[in-house]
Amino acid sequence: MIYEILSVVGEIPEGCAATYGQIARLIGRDKNARLVGKVLSMAEFYGSYPCHRVVNHAGRLVPGWREQEFLLRQEGVPFKDKDHVDLKQCRWDC
């Protein structure tokens, strides 16, 4: 399951964002958004994945991970405010 999650995250295109719940649904585990977050928090041990493109259902960034905002802004992801991406404009249409 870890590699299923990471494989989906690896498919998120530059300039887009996905939610934990969206990834959970894509791997057939609708109720496991928190599990997706847990796996992504340890993703560095499995390789290089664009985990910065994953946000919560409201578009909120990971608290305390300031680099996430920087990386998303570099890709041109639109923001509603400093801590939320604008999912209406950048949600990954998978």
DOFI-261317 format. One record per atom (N, C-alpha, C): x, y, z; residue in one letter. Coordinates in pm, 1 decimal. Example, Ala and Ser with C-alpha at 12.3 -4.5 7.8 and 13.67 -1.06 7.14 Angstrom:
BEGIN
<u->1319.0	v->-569.0	w->780.0	code->A> .
<u->1230.0	v->-450.0	w->780.0	code->A> .
<u->1320.0	v->-330.0	w->780.0	code->A> .
<u->1285.0	v->-225.0	w->708.0	code->S> .
<u->1367.0	v->-106.0	w->714.0	code->S> .
<u->1290.0	v->3.0	w->787.0	code->S> .
END
This chain:
BEGIN
<u->80.9	v->-119.3	w->0.0	code->M> .
<u->0.0	v->0.0	w->0.0	code->M> .
<u->85.9	v->126.6	w->0.0	code->M> .
<u->199.5	v->122.2	w->65.2	code->I> .
<u->287.8	v->239.0	w->68.8	code->I> .
<u->324.2	v->280.8	w->-72.2	code->I> .
<u->363.2	v->183.7	w->-152.6	code->Y> .
<u->405.1	v->218.1	w->-288.0	code->Y> .
<u->287.1	v->255.2	w->-377.7	code->Y> .
<u->168.2	v->208.2	w->-346.4	code->E> .
<u->49.3	v->253.0	w->-420.1	code->E> .
<u->28.7	v->402.7	w->-397.2	code->E> .
<u->37.9	v->443.3	w->-272.8	code->I> .
<u->21.4	v->585.2	w->-237.6	code->I> .
<u->129.0	v->668.4	w->-305.2	code->I> .
<u->253.9	v->625.2	w->-291.7	code->L> .
<u->364.4	v->702.4	w->-348.7	code->L> .
<u->358.1	v->706.4	w->-500.9	code->L> .
<u->309.6	v->599.8	w->-560.9	code->S> .
<u->295.1	v->597.4	w->-706.3	code->S> .
<u->193.9	v->701.8	w->-752.3	code->S> .
<u->81.3	v->712.3	w->-681.9	code->V> .
<u->-19.4	v->812.8	w->-716.4	code->V> .
<u->37.5	v->952.6	w->-696.9	code->V> .
<u->106.3	v->975.5	w->-586.8	code->V> .
<u->165.4	v->1107.0	w->-560.3	code->V> .
<u->264.7	v->1142.6	w->-671.0	code->V> .
<u->338.4	v->1046.0	w->-717.7	code->G> .
<u->434.9	v->1069.8	w->-825.1	code->G> .
<u->370.4	v->1113.1	w->-955.6	code->G> .
<u->241.1	v->1087.8	w->-971.2	code->E> .
<u->169.3	v->1124.3	w->-1093.7	code->E> .
<u->109.3	v->1264.5	w->-1089.7	code->E> .
<u->108.9	v->1329.3	w->-973.4	code->I> .
<u->49.0	v->1462.9	w->-963.7	code->I> .
<u->132.9	v->1559.2	w->-1047.4	code->I> .
<u->73.0	v->1623.6	w->-1145.7	code->P> .
<u->151.7	v->1711.9	w->-1232.4	code->P> .
<u->197.1	v->1840.5	w->-1162.5	code->P> .
<u->305.2	v->1894.0	w->-1210.4	code->E> .
<u->355.7	v->2022.3	w->-1160.1	code->E> .
<u->247.1	v->2127.6	w->-1177.2	code->E> .
<u->231.2	v->2212.9	w->-1076.5	code->G> .
<u->131.7	v->2318.6	w->-1081.6	code->G> .
<u->-5.5	v->2277.4	w->-1031.8	code->G> .
<u->-19.1	v->2151.8	w->-989.5	code->C> .
<u->-146.3	v->2100.8	w->-937.8	code->C> .
<u->-129.4	v->2056.2	w->-793.2	code->C> .
<u->-241.9	v->2041.2	w->-724.9	code->A> .
<u->-241.8	v->1989.7	w->-588.4	code->A> .
<u->-351.2	v->1884.8	w->-576.5	code->A> .
<u->-327.2	v->1786.4	w->-491.6	code->A> .
<u->-425.2	v->1682.3	w->-462.4	code->A> .
<u->-448.1	v->1680.1	w->-312.3	code->A> .
<u->-556.9	v->1619.4	w->-270.2	code->T> .
<u->-585.2	v->1608.6	w->-127.3	code->T> .
<u->-555.3	v->1466.3	w->-79.9	code->T> .
<u->-537.9	v->1453.0	w->51.0	code->Y> .
<u->-514.8	v->1320.7	w->109.2	code->Y> .
<u->-630.9	v->1227.9	w->76.4	code->Y> .
<u->-753.3	v->1277.9	w->87.8	code->G> .
<u->-870.9	v->1198.0	w->57.9	code->G> .
<u->-878.2	v->1155.3	w->-87.9	code->G> .
<u->-838.6	v->1243.7	w->-175.6	code->Q> .
<u->-837.9	v->1214.0	w->-318.3	code->Q> .
<u->-743.4	v->1097.2	w->-346.7	code->Q> .
<u->-626.5	v->1098.9	w->-283.6	code->I> .
<u->-529.2	v->991.2	w->-303.8	code->I> .
<u->-583.1	v->861.1	w->-244.6	code->I> .
<u->-644.8	v->869.8	w->-126.8	code->A> .
<u->-703.4	v->750.6	w->-64.7	code->A> .
<u->-808.5	v->688.0	w->-157.3	code->A> .
<u->-892.6	v->769.9	w->-217.4	code->R> .
<u->-995.0	v->718.4	w->-310.4	code->R> .
<u->-930.5	v->652.9	w->-432.5	code->R> .
<u->-823.9	v->711.2	w->-482.8	code->L> .
<u->-758.1	v->657.6	w->-602.0	code->L> .
<u->-695.8	v->520.2	w->-578.9	code->L> .
<u->-658.7	v->490.3	w->-454.4	code->I> .
<u->-601.9	v->357.9	w->-426.9	code->I> .
<u->-708.1	v->262.5	w->-371.3	code->I> .
<u->-834.7	v->306.4	w->-372.0	code->G> .
<u->-943.6	v->219.8	w->-328.5	code->G> .
<u->-961.2	v->210.5	w->-178.1	code->G> .
<u->-912.9	v->311.2	w->-104.1	code->R> .
<u->-924.2	v->311.2	w->41.8	code->R> .
<u->-985.8	v->443.0	w->85.6	code->R> .
<u->-1110.9	v->462.8	w->47.8	code->D> .
<u->-1181.9	v->589.1	w->66.5	code->D> .
<u->-1169.3	v->651.8	w->204.9	code->D> .
<u->-1167.0	v->571.7	w->308.3	code->K> .
<u->-1169.6	v->623.8	w->445.8	code->K> .
<u->-1030.2	v->639.4	w->506.9	code->K> .
<u->-925.3	v->630.4	w->427.1	code->N> .
<u->-790.4	v->628.4	w->481.6	code->N> .
<u->-705.9	v->751.0	w->448.2	code->N> .
<u->-766.2	v->869.6	w->450.5	code->A> .
<u->-690.4	v->991.8	w->422.0	code->A> .
<u->-578.3	v->1011.7	w->523.5	code->A> .
<u->-602.7	v->979.1	w->649.8	code->R> .
<u->-497.7	v->995.1	w->752.1	code->R> .
<u->-381.2	v->900.1	w->727.3	code->R> .
<u->-410.5	v->781.7	w->679.3	code->L> .
<u->-304.9	v->687.4	w->645.8	code->L> .
<u->-216.7	v->744.2	w->534.7	code->L> .
<u->-278.7	v->807.6	w->436.6	code->V> .
<u->-202.6	v->871.9	w->328.7	code->V> .
<u->-108.2	v->975.7	w->387.6	code->V> .
<u->-158.3	v->1058.0	w->479.3	code->G> .
<u->-73.8	v->1158.0	w->543.3	code->G> .
<u->42.0	v->1096.6	w->618.3	code->G> .
<u->16.6	v->987.0	w->687.6	code->K> .
<u->122.9	v->918.0	w->762.7	code->K> .
<u->229.7	v->864.8	w->669.0	code->K> .
<u->187.1	v->802.1	w->560.6	code->V> .
<u->283.1	v->749.6	w->462.8	code->V> .
<u->365.5	v->863.7	w->403.4	code->V> .
<u->300.5	v->973.8	w->368.9	code->L> .
<u->373.2	v->1085.3	w->308.6	code->L> .
<u->471.3	v->1149.1	w->406.9	code->L> .
<u->441.6	v->1143.3	w->535.5	code->S> .
<u->533.3	v->1200.6	w->634.2	code->S> .
<u->663.5	v->1121.8	w->641.2	code->S> .
<u->662.5	v->998.8	w->589.6	code->M> .
<u->782.8	v->914.8	w->589.6	code->M> .
<u->834.5	v->887.5	w->448.3	code->M> .
<u->783.1	v->957.9	w->351.2	code->A> .
<u->815.8	v->930.5	w->210.8	code->A> .
<u->964.2	v->946.5	w->179.1	code->A> .
<u->1032.9	v->1030.2	w->251.9	code->E> .
<u->1175.3	v->1052.3	w->224.6	code->E> .
<u->1255.9	v->923.1	w->237.4	code->E> .
<u->1205.6	v->826.1	w->311.5	code->F> .
<u->1275.7	v->699.5	w->328.9	code->F> .
<u->1257.7	v->606.6	w->209.5	code->F> .
<u->1166.8	v->639.9	w->119.8	code->Y> .
<u->1135.5	v->554.3	w->5.9	code->Y> .
<u->1180.1	v->611.7	w->-127.5	code->Y> .
<u->1230.2	v->732.1	w->-129.4	code->G> .
<u->1272.5	v->793.1	w->-254.1	code->G> .
<u->1229.0	v->938.0	w->-261.4	code->G> .
<u->1229.0	v->990.3	w->-381.4	code->S> .
<u->1195.2	v->1130.9	w->-402.4	code->S> .
<u->1057.2	v->1140.1	w->-468.5	code->S> .
<u->961.9	v->1197.0	w->-395.9	code->Y> .
<u->825.4	v->1211.0	w->-445.1	code->Y> .
<u->778.1	v->1354.8	w->-422.3	code->Y> .
<u->689.3	v->1405.6	w->-507.6	code->P> .
<u->641.6	v->1544.2	w->-492.8	code->P> .
<u->533.0	v->1556.9	w->-385.8	code->P> .
<u->566.7	v->1520.5	w->-263.3	code->C> .
<u->469.9	v->1522.6	w->-153.1	code->C> .
<u->420.1	v->1663.5	w->-122.4	code->C> .
<u->496.7	v->1764.1	w->-164.2	code->H> .
<u->454.5	v->1902.3	w->-139.3	code->H> .
<u->326.2	v->1936.1	w->-214.5	code->H> .
<u->287.4	v->1854.8	w->-310.4	code->R> .
<u->166.5	v->1880.1	w->-389.2	code->R> .
<u->40.0	v->1823.9	w->-323.4	code->R> .
<u->52.7	v->1770.8	w->-202.5	code->V> .
<u->-61.5	v->1712.1	w->-132.8	code->V> .
<u->-98.3	v->1800.9	w->-13.8	code->V> .
<u->-226.4	v->1836.2	w->-6.6	code->V> .
<u->-278.8	v->1924.5	w->97.6	code->V> .
<u->-405.0	v->1861.9	w->157.4	code->V> .
<u->-459.2	v->1922.5	w->262.2	code->N> .
<u->-581.5	v->1865.7	w->319.0	code->N> .
<u->-702.9	v->1906.7	w->235.3	code->N> .
<u->-820.8	v->1862.7	w->275.3	code->H> .
<u->-942.5	v->1884.3	w->196.0	code->H> .
<u->-977.5	v->2031.3	w->176.4	code->H> .
<u->-927.4	v->2117.9	w->264.4	code->A> .
<u->-954.1	v->2261.9	w->253.7	code->A> .
<u->-840.8	v->2335.5	w->182.1	code->A> .
<u->-738.8	v->2262.0	w->139.5	code->G> .
<u->-625.4	v->2325.4	w->72.1	code->G> .
<u->-516.7	v->2371.6	w->167.1	code->G> .
<u->-529.1	v->2335.8	w->296.0	code->R> .
<u->-431.6	v->2381.8	w->395.5	code->R> .
<u->-299.6	v->2307.4	w->380.6	code->R> .
<u->-192.3	v->2383.4	w->392.5	code->L> .
<u->-58.3	v->2326.0	w->387.0	code->L> .
<u->-27.9	v->2250.5	w->515.7	code->L> .
<u->77.9	v->2171.1	w->512.2	code->V> .
<u->121.9	v->2097.4	w->631.3	code->V> .
<u->175.5	v->2198.5	w->732.4	code->V> .
<u->119.7	v->2201.4	w->853.9	code->P> .
<u->168.8	v->2296.0	w->954.9	code->P> .
<u->316.5	v->2271.6	w->986.2	code->P> .
<u->393.3	v->2378.2	w->987.7	code->G> .
<u->534.6	v->2368.6	w->1022.0	code->G> .
<u->627.4	v->2334.9	w->906.6	code->G> .
<u->573.8	v->2305.5	w->788.9	code->W> .
<u->658.7	v->2273.1	w->673.7	code->W> .
<u->656.7	v->2392.1	w->577.5	code->W> .
<u->736.4	v->2493.4	w->607.8	code->R> .
<u->736.9	v->2617.2	w->530.1	code->R> .
<u->788.7	v->2596.8	w->388.3	code->R> .
<u->871.7	v->2498.0	w->368.1	code->E> .
<u->923.9	v->2471.2	w->234.3	code->E> .
<u->812.3	v->2433.3	w->136.6	code->E> .
<u->704.0	v->2376.4	w->187.9	code->Q> .
<u->593.2	v->2336.4	w->101.8	code->Q> .
<u->536.7	v->2456.6	w->27.1	code->Q> .
<u->515.6	v->2566.0	w->97.5	code->E> .
<u->463.5	v->2687.0	w->32.7	code->E> .
<u->559.6	v->2733.8	w->-76.3	code->E> .
<u->687.3	v->2737.5	w->-44.2	code->F> .
<u->788.4	v->2781.8	w->-140.0	code->F> .
<u->785.0	v->2695.5	w->-266.7	code->F> .
<u->783.8	v->2563.1	w->-249.7	code->L> .
<u->784.3	v->2472.8	w->-364.6	code->L> .
<u->659.2	v->2488.4	w->-450.2	code->L> .
<u->543.6	v->2501.0	w->-386.1	code->L> .
<u->419.2	v->2517.9	w->-461.6	code->L> .
<u->416.4	v->2651.2	w->-535.9	code->L> .
<u->461.6	v->2756.1	w->-471.3	code->R> .
<u->465.2	v->2886.7	w->-538.7	code->R> .
<u->560.4	v->2884.4	w->-658.0	code->R> .
<u->671.6	v->2814.2	w->-645.6	code->Q> .
<u->765.0	v->2801.7	w->-758.8	code->Q> .
<u->699.4	v->2734.9	w->-878.6	code->Q> .
<u->604.8	v->2645.4	w->-852.2	code->E> .
<u->535.0	v->2574.9	w->-959.6	code->E> .
<u->415.0	v->2653.1	w->-1012.5	code->E> .
<u->386.8	v->2767.9	w->-952.4	code->G> .
<u->276.3	v->2849.9	w->-998.8	code->G> .
<u->140.6	v->2812.8	w->-942.3	code->G> .
<u->138.7	v->2737.4	w->-833.4	code->V> .
<u->11.8	v->2699.4	w->-770.6	code->V> .
<u->-50.2	v->2823.4	w->-706.7	code->V> .
<u->-177.4	v->2853.4	w->-736.8	code->P> .
<u->-243.4	v->2971.3	w->-678.2	code->P> .
<u->-281.8	v->2947.3	w->-532.1	code->P> .
<u->-272.6	v->3052.5	w->-452.0	code->F> .
<u->-305.0	v->3046.7	w->-309.6	code->F> .
<u->-424.0	v->3135.8	w->-278.1	code->F> .
<u->-506.1	v->3093.3	w->-180.4	code->K> .
<u->-613.9	v->3177.8	w->-127.7	code->K> .
<u->-557.4	v->3270.0	w->-20.8	code->K> .
<u->-466.2	v->3218.3	w->59.0	code->D> .
<u->-395.1	v->3295.0	w->160.9	code->D> .
<u->-262.6	v->3223.3	w->186.2	code->D> .
<u->-189.1	v->3266.8	w->284.3	code->K> .
<u->-54.6	v->3212.0	w->306.2	code->K> .
<u->-53.9	v->3062.2	w->336.7	code->K> .
<u->-161.7	v->3010.5	w->393.7	code->D> .
<u->-163.2	v->2871.2	w->436.6	code->D> .
<u->-255.6	v->2779.7	w->356.3	code->D> .
<u->-322.1	v->2832.2	w->253.0	code->H> .
<u->-418.3	v->2752.3	w->176.7	code->H> .
<u->-400.0	v->2772.0	w->26.3	code->H> .
<u->-387.4	v->2660.6	w->-46.0	code->V> .
<u->-388.2	v->2669.6	w->-191.7	code->V> .
<u->-532.5	v->2685.3	w->-237.1	code->V> .
<u->-550.6	v->2737.3	w->-355.1	code->D> .
<u->-684.5	v->2754.2	w->-411.7	code->D> .
<u->-718.4	v->2628.2	w->-491.5	code->D> .
<u->-782.2	v->2533.5	w->-425.7	code->L> .
<u->-812.4	v->2405.5	w->-490.1	code->L> .
<u->-907.6	v->2419.9	w->-608.0	code->L> .
<u->-989.6	v->2524.3	w->-609.4	code->K> .
<u->-1079.7	v->2544.2	w->-723.3	code->K> .
<u->-1001.0	v->2567.0	w->-852.3	code->K> .
<u->-882.2	v->2623.4	w->-839.0	code->Q> .
<u->-801.1	v->2654.3	w->-957.2	code->Q> .
<u->-693.0	v->2551.0	w->-985.6	code->Q> .
<u->-650.9	v->2475.5	w->-883.5	code->C> .
<u->-533.6	v->2389.5	w->-905.6	code->C> .
<u->-554.0	v->2243.6	w->-870.1	code->C> .
<u->-676.5	v->2203.0	w->-835.9	code->R> .
<u->-697.2	v->2061.3	w->-798.3	code->R> .
<u->-662.7	v->1970.9	w->-916.3	code->R> .
<u->-589.8	v->1866.5	w->-887.0	code->W> .
<u->-551.7	v->1768.5	w->-987.3	code->W> .
<u->-675.8	v->1697.2	w->-1036.7	code->W> .
<u->-700.5	v->1703.1	w->-1165.6	code->D> .
<u->-816.9	v->1638.8	w->-1227.2	code->D> .
<u->-773.0	v->1502.7	w->-1279.1	code->D> .
<u->-778.9	v->1404.5	w->-1191.4	code->C> .
<u->-729.3	v->1270.4	w->-1228.4	code->C> .
<u->-842.7	v->1176.3	w->-1264.4	code->C> .
END
